[in-house]
Amino acid sequence: MPSNLMLKAMNTAHRALLAVTGGRLGDSFFGMPSVELTTTGRKSGERRSVMLTAPIIENDTVVVVASRGGDPIHPAWYLNLRDDPRVWLARPGEPAREMTARTATPEERAELWPRVVAAYRGYGDYQKRTDREIPLVLLTPREGTEKQAP
């Protein structure tokens, strides 16, 4: 399971790759678009950003996976958005957009999970490593907002 230090290093390396290549590299991984999700820290109240992949993007809805590589605990970003669903999402080269996050219902997850695993089979392997059900998070634009940086 990845350590917090390893996860932070991977995020730093991802951002550096995007910056150095002007977004030409790092805008997708394993065939999935990369996104930057910004949440509000549930303890600190400060903005926290993480690079993720989005296995499903349909219309204005973006689906991200709170896998943490199959760890037995949820990623911090998921706990943050669970407490405060107001988040910001940016694709490389695009400004952040204010979004609302919510965990997929059991019915939605049943429909989405096979599609997530089809996009990247590693998610299925992650689920096998843990007893927790890996949450799928649906991000939708907040009503009445325009694109804006956090």
N, C-alpha and C positions, 0 to 999 in steps of 0.2 A: 504494500500500500504506500502511496506517495506521502512523504512527510510534508509538513507545512512549508519548510524551507525549500524543498524540491518544487512544490507547486508555485511558490513565489518566484523561484529562479526561472521556471518554465514561462511564467507570465512576463517576466522582465525580458527574457530572450525573445519571446514572441513580439513584444512591442518594439524591441530593438531591430528585429528583422524587418518589420513593417516600416520603421523610420528610415533605416539605412537604404532600403530598396524603393523608397517612395511608394510603398504599398503594392509593388509588383510581386513580392513574395510574402507569404504569410496571410494572404487574404482568404485562404481556404486550407483545410487540413483533411486528409482522407476523403476528399471530394465534397466536404461540407463547408459552407461559408463560415468564416470566423466573424465573431461579433465581440464588442466590448460592452459588458454589462456593468453599470454603476448602481450600487445600492447605498442605502444609508446604514451605517453600522448600528446594530441594535444596542450595543453597549456604549460606544464612543459618540454616536451621533454624527460622525464624520463620513464623508463620501468614500466609498471603497469600490475600486474597479477591478474586474477580472476579464481575461480573454477566454472565450468559450467557442464551441462550434454549435451551429444551428442545423440539426439534421432535417428540419422541416421549416420551410417558410412558405406560407400560403396567404396571398393577398396581404393584409396588414398584420397577420399573426405570425409570430416567430416562436418556435418551440426549442427550448434548451433542456439539457438533461443534467440533473443534480447527482451525477454518478460518483464523483471524487475517486474514480478509478476502482470502484467496488469496495471502498472503505466501509466499515460498519457505522460510521457517523456521517451525517449530512455535511456538505460543504458550508463554510461560513456564509457565503453569498446567499445560499438558499435560506438559511436561518434569518438573515437580514431581511430578505424580501418577504418572508413569511410574516415577519413582524411589521414591516412597512412596505406595502406593495407598490409604492411609487418609485419607479426605477427609470434609468436612462439607458438607451441602447444605441450603439453606433456601429456601423459597418466601416471597414477601412476606407478612408478617403471621404467619408460622409460625416456631417455633423450629428451629434447625439440627438435622439428624439425621446421625449418623455413618454413613458409607457406605464401600463398597469400590469403587474404580474399576479398570476394565480396558479395554484397547483391544479393539474388536470384532475377531473373527477374520475372515479373508477371506470365509468363507461368510456370517457374520453381516452383514458390511458389504455384501455383494452383495444381501442381502435388505433391509437397512435403508436403503441409500443412496437408492433411488428414493422411499421414503417421506419421507426427510429433504428431498429436493428438491421433493417434492409439497407439503410443509409450507411451504417457502420456497425459491423457485426461485433466489434469490441464491446459495445454496450451490453449485448447479451452475455458476454463473458464476465463483465463487471457485475451483472445481476447475480450470476452464479456464485460469485465470491462473497456475497453478503446476504445476511438474513433480512436486512431492511429492504422494503420496496423502494427502488430508485424512483424519485419523483420526476415527473415531466412538468415543466413550467411553461405556461402559455403567456406570451407577452403581447399585449395589444395596445395600440395608441391610446393615450389618455384623451378623453373628449375635450375639445376646445383648446388643444395645444398645437402649436406649430413646432417645427424642428428647432431645437435649442440646445446649446451645450450645457452640461451640468456645472 
